[in-house]
Amino acid sequence: MFPDPHYIKSNGINMAVYEQGEGPPVVLLHGFPELAYSWRHQFPALAAAGFRAIAPDQRGYGRTDAPPNVEDYSADELIADVHGLLDALGLETATFVGHDWGALLLWTMAVLAPQRIDRLIILNIPHSPRPPIDPIEIFRERMGDDFYIVNFQDSDQADHAFAANPSHFFDMMMRRNQITREQFEQLPPKMKSLSLLEVMAREQAGGEPLLTDEERDYFANAFTRSGFTGPINWYRNWTRNWQRLENVDHNIDIPTLFIGADDDIIISPEFIDRMKPLVTDLEIHMLESCGHWSQQEQPEQVNAIILDWLTG
């Protein structure tokens, strides 16, 4: 049973926070389109091992406030939310775990404000050097206007399409065994564009459902309440965040565990290779036959790797 939230004030917003266990704090930050509930498999394992598992619904998600403006979701605001969370719980530092956007946020926090991070555990999204030009323009040139990150910049079409049927959205999005990386690499370029609007338009998707009906309904009900605009606004700050990181040292010396997935089609192996020179204290584990939703697809394996690293 996933715990009920308690509420704190952080950086001017009301934040829903979920906790289980006692001991050294481990703060888990979810990605898109997720919730604190995405860590439901990690909470009992961490608590049983003597840790205090802490996960917020992040800004714009679930039962946490969703401010109205795009700029309210910049990296500086998101980092301030995390600092406010630590302050409200009386914590100076913590071990942090991040998946997807939670990982991107933690990489940014590690270069802009590393002082409150004891250790880093990152799922799926590696650290990257800052590109010389706006990454949105790179995405547009390489992936086209239908690529979901580009589409999010250009219109609010996705906000409305996803909100029109959240249950179908999660049925289509959160699946396992859809495609291997080898199969993905053999697709024609147009089929690699990762258009989430096209995914939503399908009546059926390949692979197998990742979520039980009860789990799917938990996500769908939460996003029915909150909508998708707040979460998508994280993406609409991509250029602003890229500008913020100009002339910032991207080297990280925090002890870091990276857990990747062989069949995560969002991340090519070369991106993981590019991370290695930037993170001086780095351990890498790759999950086999696993896609993007690592901590939900292979929770036992993820838990074992995390606990072995934390207690080793």
N, C-alpha and C positions, 0 to 999 in steps of 0.2 A: 504494500500500500504506500503510495507516494504521500509524503506529509502535506498537511495544509500550510499555506503561507502565513508568515507574519509580515508586517508592513513597517518600513522605515522611511525617513526623509533622506534623500540623497541628491545633492546638486539641484535642489529646487523641485524635485519630483517625488511622488509617492512610489516606492519600489516594493514589489512583492518578493519576498525572500523565503526560500525553503531550506530546511536544515535537518540533518540526521547525524547522530553520533556526537562523541566528545573526544577531544584531543587536539593535536595540531591541525590548524585550519587548512582545508583544501577548497578553493573557490573555483567553481565550474561555470564557464561562460559558453552559452549556446550560440548557434548560428542561425541561418535562414533556411527554411521557415520553421523554426524550432521554438522551444520553450525550456524553462528549467526542467520540465518533465522529460526532456530528451535524455537527462542523466538518471532516469529512474532505475536503470540497471546498475549504475555505479554507486548510488547512495548506500544501499545496504552493504555492499562489499567494502567500501571505505569505512563505514561505521564499525563493521565487525572487525576491521583491522586496527581500530583504535584512532581513527581520524574523525574530524568534524567536517562533514560534507556540507557545503554551502553553495546554493545556486539561486541567482535571481532570474526572474523574468526580466530581460533587459529592456531598455528604453524603447517604447513603442510596441512591446509584446505582452501578451497575456494580461495579467492583472496589474501591470506597471503602467504608469501614465504614458500617454503618447502625445507629446507636444506637437503643435500644428505646423511648424515651419521646417523646411528642408534643412536649413543650417543648424537646427536644434539637434541634428544627428551627426555632427562632425566628430572627428576623432577626439578633439579636445574635450567636447562635452561627454563623450562616452567614457573617456579616461577619468574625468571628474566624477562620473557616476560610480565607477569602481572605487575610487578613493573615498567617496562618500559612504559607500557600503562598508568599507573597512572601518572608517571612523565611527559609524553608527553601531558597529559590532564590537568596538573597542580593540581592534586589531591593528597593530603597526604594520605587519607584513603577513604574507600567506604564500603557500604554493598555489599556483594558478593552472587550471586546465582549460583549454579552449578548442572548440571545433568550428570549422567554417568561419563565419564572421567573428566568432569568439576568438579564433586563432589569429585572424588579421588584427583584431583589436589588441591582443596581447603582444604580438610582434611590434606594433606601433608603440604600445606602452613601454615595451622593453627598451626602445631607443629614445623615447622622449621622457619617460619617468620611471626608470628601472628600480628606484630605491625601495619600493614596497613589494617587490617580487622576490621571494626566496628561491623558488625553483619554478621552471616552466614545463608543462606537459602539453604538447601541441598535437592535435589530430588533423591529419589530411592536408592542411594548407601550409606549405613551407614558407620560410622567410625569403624575401626576394630583394635584390638590389633595386634602388630607385631608378626607373627608366628615364632617359633624357628628355622624352616628350610625354605629353599627357596620355596616360594609359587608355583612356576612353577612345582616343584617336587610333591607338594601336589596335584595340578591340574592333573598332569600326572597320578599319582597313583589312584586318585579317579574318574577322568572323562575320562581318556584314551587319546591317541594321537590325536583323531579326535576332541576333545574339541577345540573350536576355538582359545582360548588363547594359548594353547599348540601348535596347528598347526601353529600359527603365528610365534612361535619361531623357528620351524623346517625347514620352507621353505618359498619361496615367491609365492607359488602356489595360495594363496588367493589373493594376489596383482593382479595377472594376471586374475584370474577368475572373480573377481568383476569388474575390468576395462574393460573386454570384453563386458559387457552389463550392464552399470550402471542403466538404466531404469528398467530392470528386477530385479536387485539387490534391488532397493528401493521398487518395487512392492512386493517382497518376504519379505523384512525385516520390513518395517513399516506398520504394520497391527494392528487392534484391535479385541478383542473378539476371539482370536485364541484358547486359552485354559485357563481354570481356574487353580489355584494352586492345588486344590483338584484333578482335572483330571491329572495334571502333576505328582503329587506324586504317582499316581497309575500306571504310565508307567514303563515298564521294564528298568533296568539301561542303556542299550545300547541306548534307545530312549531319555535319558536325557542328552546325551553327548553334545548337542547344537553345532553340526557341521554346520558352515555357508556354507561350501562347499556343503554339502548335501542340504541345503536350496536353494542354487543357482541352483542346478541341477533339482529342481522341476519345472514343468510347471505351477502348480497352488499351492496356499497356502490356508490354512483355514482362517476362520474369514472374516474380511472386510478390504478393503483398508483404511489406515489412511489418505492418502494424496489425494487431488484432482489431476487431470491430470496436471494442471498448477503447483501445488506444487511439484509433483513428477519430473516434467521436470526441475524445478529450482534446485533441488538436483542433478539430473542426469547430467545436463549440467555443474554444478560446479565440480563434480567429474570426468567428462570427461576431463575437463581442467587440473585438479590438479593430477589425479590419486589417488590411495589408499595407496601407500607405506608410505608417510609421516604419515597419520593417524595410520596405522598399526605399525609404528615404536614406537609410544607411548607404545604399548603393549610389544615391544621387549626390553624395559627398565625395565620390571617388576622386574627382579632379581637385576639390578643395583639400582633401587629405594629402594628395600627391604634392600640391603646392606647399603645404605645411611642412613636408619632410625635406624640402630643399636645404642643402648644406648641413644636414644632420648626419652624424656618424651612424652607419647602419650595422656596425659590428656589435655583437652581443656576447658578453662573457658570463651570463647567468647559466647555471647548470640546467640543461634542456634535454628533455626526452621528446623525440618526434616519432609518432606512430602514423605511418602512411598505409595506403591500400592499393594493391596492385591493379585493381580494376576500377579505381576512381578516375573516370574519364575526364574530369575537370582538371586534373593535375597530371602533366606529363612528367616522366622520370627526370628529364633534364632540369625541371624546376627544383627538384630535390637536390640534384647535383650542385646547382647554383647556390643553394643555402649553405653548403658545407664550409666554404671559406669564411662565412660571415658569423658563424656561431662556434665559438672556440671550445665550449664544453658541451658536446653534442653526442647523444646516443640515438641511433635510428633503428626502428623495428618496422618491417613491412608485413602487413596482413595479406595472406593469400586468398584469392577468390572472394574479395571484399570490395564493395563499391564505396560510395561517398558517405554513407551513414554509419560510419565505423562503430561507434559506441552502442548503436542500436542493432546493427547487423551481426556483430560478433562480440557481444558484451563480455562473455567469459574470457575470451582471449585478451580483449582490451583491459579488463580488470586485472588479469594476471600480470600483464606487462607493466601496468601502472604500479601495482602493489610491490612487485619485485623491485622496481626502480626506487620507489619511495622508501622501502625498508632495507635495501641492499647496502 
